[in-house]
Amino acid sequence: MEKGTLYRFFAGSASDAEKEAIKMWLEEDAAHRQELLKERAFYDAVMLADEKQALAVRRPVHHFRSLAVQTMKWAAVILVAFVSSYMFLDQKYSSLEVATNTITVPPGQRVNLSLSDGTKVCLNAGSTFTYPALFAEDTRKVELDGEAFFEVSANKKRPFIVHTGICDVEVLGTKFNVDAYGNDDTFSAALMEGLIKVKNNADPANVVHLSPNHKVTLSGGKLAVSDIRDYDIYRWKEGLICFKDLNFIDLLRRIEKYYGVELVIENHSLSKHAFSGTFRISDGIENLLRVLQKDVNYQYTRSEDGNVIYIK
């Protein structure tokens, strides 16, 4: 089978004739299935590499205080292909089982990828995302531990479901942000376009339908809806940490997840200070801490393994 045909199939742009040809090809020899899975893994890797290169050449932005910004640097993304779980492709190809892929985003980085149905996903630092190489017949389901921005390809017959450890988000076609880091035990979803349904996994009867410019947060075990008052916090997908009148302690808690370090605050007087600003994630956590030192008197040290920073 020509690779171009397979790649169009993975991208969701193959014609009906090409899909039928792929089905017949798969039925000819069991080895063809392994070849398809191998090409799917290669396709995903190429897509990730292209996104990383494109992000590396974006124009720089400036810190508050007119601080100069260094060139963005990216390390390799961890892609674990072919987890041992399988799912069916769709009604025409129920005989084809396709492995799932899992992506883990390293601290201080983000990843953009396109799914086989055309859905676009931007993953934040420290996120783990599991998705099928090809979607099942009646639903499109992915799993997220972390934060992601989705632009879901519309398909009324096949809802798109984002499963997290706390809540599930179901959509038909829309743009929304999900923040569900498992180690924080918190959940929020913000809707920019379309409609989404959010279900509390601990209380399935607790369901909300969200309209644009609103967000839902799990508070006290219940889903609470409110207006989106600050869209800048969702600019993380541009590689930015944005904060407005944010308490120093809350700011440090937020950036912990971006850099995969623990911040131990020993100077509790810092809770009286609040900040507003924009910071490029790729400039690193120590650069941010040095900038904040210009307005707040504190010192910081790192543990020997570098995983803990003490704020004194």
N, C-alpha and C positions, 0 to 999 in steps of 0.2 A: 504494500500500500504506500502511495506517495506521502511523504511527510507533510507536504503542503495541505493535502486533504485532511490529514489527522489534525493539524494545527487549526484549520478552519472549524473542525468539529469541536475542538477544545474551546475555541473562542465563541462558539454558538452561532457561527455564520455559515455553516455547511448547508448545502442544498439538500432537499429530500432525496435526490438521487445519490448524493455522496453519502448520506446517512445509511441508505439501503446498501450501498456498496461496502461500507465499513461493517455492517451487520453480517453480510455474506462472507466477507474476508475473515471475520472473527470465528465464524462457524466452520471454516475450512480446516483450521489447525489450532490446537490449544496453545501453541507457541505464539500465535498472533496476539493473544490476550496479553501475554507478558511484554510483547513488543509495544503494544498500545500503552501499557502502564509506564514503561520505560520512557517513551516519548512524552507522556504527560508530565512526568517528573522533570524532564529536560525543558519542556515548555514553561513550566512554573518557574524554574530557576532563571531562565532567560528573561521572563517578565519582571522578576524581582531585580535582576541586575540592571535592566533598562531603567526601572524606576529610580534605583539608587544613583545611577549616573546622572539622570535628569535633575534630581534634587541637588546634586553636588554643585551644579552650575547656576543655581538661582541667585538672584541679586541679594546682597547682604542687607540687613536692616541694622539700625543703631539702638543701643541701649538707651534707657533714660539716662540723663547726665551726659548725653552725646558721646558715649563710650564707643570706641572703634570696635568693629566686629571682625573676627578672624574668618578665614575660609572654612566652610562646613567640611567636616571629616566624617566618614562613615566606615564602620567595620562590617565584617560579613554577618549576614543574617543567618540564624540557625534554621535550616529547613529539614524537618524529619519527614521523609516521604514513606508512604505505604505502611501506615499503622495497620495492625492486624484486623481491624474492623472493616466490614464491607457493606455496600448498599447497592440497590438496583438502580439502573440508569433511568429508564422511563418505560412507558407501556409498550413501545415498539421493540425495546431491547431488554426485556425482562430477564433474558438469559445471561446478560453481561453484568458481572460484579466488578465494582471499581473501588480501589483502596482510597482511604482518606489521607490527607496531608496535614501536618501540624507545623506551624511556624511559631517560633519564639523570638521576640524582638529584644535585643540586648539593651541594657540601660543607656540612656542618652540618645537613643535613635528611634526611628519610626520607619514603617514599611508601607508601601502602596502595592496593591495587587488587584488583578481583575479575575473574577470567578468565571466559570464556564458559561453562565447564563448572561454575562455582561455586567453583573453587579460589580461596583468598584468599592474597595475597602481600604481605609487608611488605618494602620495599627499604631498605637502609641507605645512608648517605651515600657518594657517589662510585661508586655501583653503576650498571651499564648492564644493562638487561633487555630481551630481545627475545622477543615472543610473537605467535602468530597471532590475528587477530580471531576466527577460528573454527578449531577443531581438526580434524585429519585423521581418517581413518576408523579406523585401528587403533592409533595412539599419540597421546599428547598431549606434545609436545616444546617446551621453552622453552630459552633460552640466557641464562646469567648470567655477568657479570664483576663480582664484588663480593660482597656479603653479602645474604642474604635469608632470611626465615622463611616457610615454606609451611604452609598448612593445605589439603591436597589433597582434593578431592571424590572419594569412592570410586567406582571403576568397574573391576571385575575384567577386563572385556573390553578396556579401553583403558588400559594403564599410562601413568603420568606420568613423563616423563624430564626431568631438569635437566641440561643439557649445559654444562660449564665447560671452560676450556682445559686443565685438569689431569685431572679425573675426571668421570664421569657418575654421577648418582644416579637410580635407578629405583624408583618406588613405585606402589602401587595406591590407597592412601588413608591419610593419616597426617599428623603434625605434626613438622616437623624444621627445623633451621637449617643453612644452607650458607654457608661463608666461603671465597671463592675469588677474591680480588683478583689479577688478572693481573700487575700490576706487583710484587706481593710474591712471586709464584711459590710460594705456599703453598696448602694445601687442608685443610679440616676440615669434617665434617658431624656434627651432634648430633641424636639422635632422642629426641623426647619421647613419641610415641605411634605405634603401628603397627609396620611393618617397612619397611626400605629396603635396597636392594642398591647398593653402590658399586663402580664399576669404574675401575681405573687406566688412563687412556687410553694412557700410555706402555708399559704392560704389561697387555694385555687379560686375561691369565690371572690377574692379581692382583685378585681379587674378594672382597669381604667382605659378609656379611649382618648387618645391625645390628639389635639388639633395643632396646626402650625403655630410657632412662637410660644409654645408652652413646654414645660418640662415636668417630669414626674420623679419624685424622690421617695425612697423607702425610709420612713421615719416612724419610730415606735412600733415597728412591725406592720405598718400600714402604708399604702401608696398615697402620696399627697401631691396634688397638681398645683403648679404656680406658673406665673409668667416668666419668660426668659428676659432678664433685665440687662445682662451683660453677655454679648456674643463673643467678646474677646477671649474668654476662657476656652473657647473651642478652636482658637488659632494654633493649638498645639500641632495640628496637622500641617501647619506651615513651618513647624520647627520653633515655635515661640512659646514662652511662658509669659502670660499676661496677667497682671493682678491690679486691682483697684481698691484702695483703702482696705487692704488685707492685713489682718493682724500678723505680726512677725512669726508667732508660733504656728499659726495656720499656714502661712506661706512655706515655712520649713517642712511642715507635714505634706504639703502638696508636692514639693520638689523631691521629696524622698523617693517617690515612685518613679520619677523620671530617671534618676541616677542609680537606683538600686543600692542605696546606702542607708544606714540608720543614723538619724540625727538625735543626739542626746543633749537636751537643753538643761544646763546646770545653772544658768543665769535667768531666773524666773522674772526679773524686772523687765526683760525684753518684751513681755506680753503687752506692755503699755504702748508699744510702738506699732504703727500701721504704715503700709507702703503702697505706692502705685507705680507701675512701670511695665516695661516690656524687655524680655531677655531672650537671647538666642540660646536654645538648649545646647547646641553644639559647642558653645564657648566653655562649657563645663561648670560644675558646681562651685569650685574654688573661686572662679572669676566672679560668680554671683555673690558669694560670701564676702569677697574683698570689696565689691561695690557697696554692699549694704553697710559695711564697716565705716563708710564715710559719714553716715548719718546716725549710727548707733555704736556705742562703745562696747565692744565685746572682742574676745579672742576665740580662736578655734584650733583644735589639734585633731590629728587622725590617729586611729589605733594602728598597731603594727601591721595588721593585714589590710588596712585601708578601708575596711567595710563599715567602720563607725567613725562619725565625726562628733566631737564634743564641743558644744558651744558654751563658753565660759564668760 
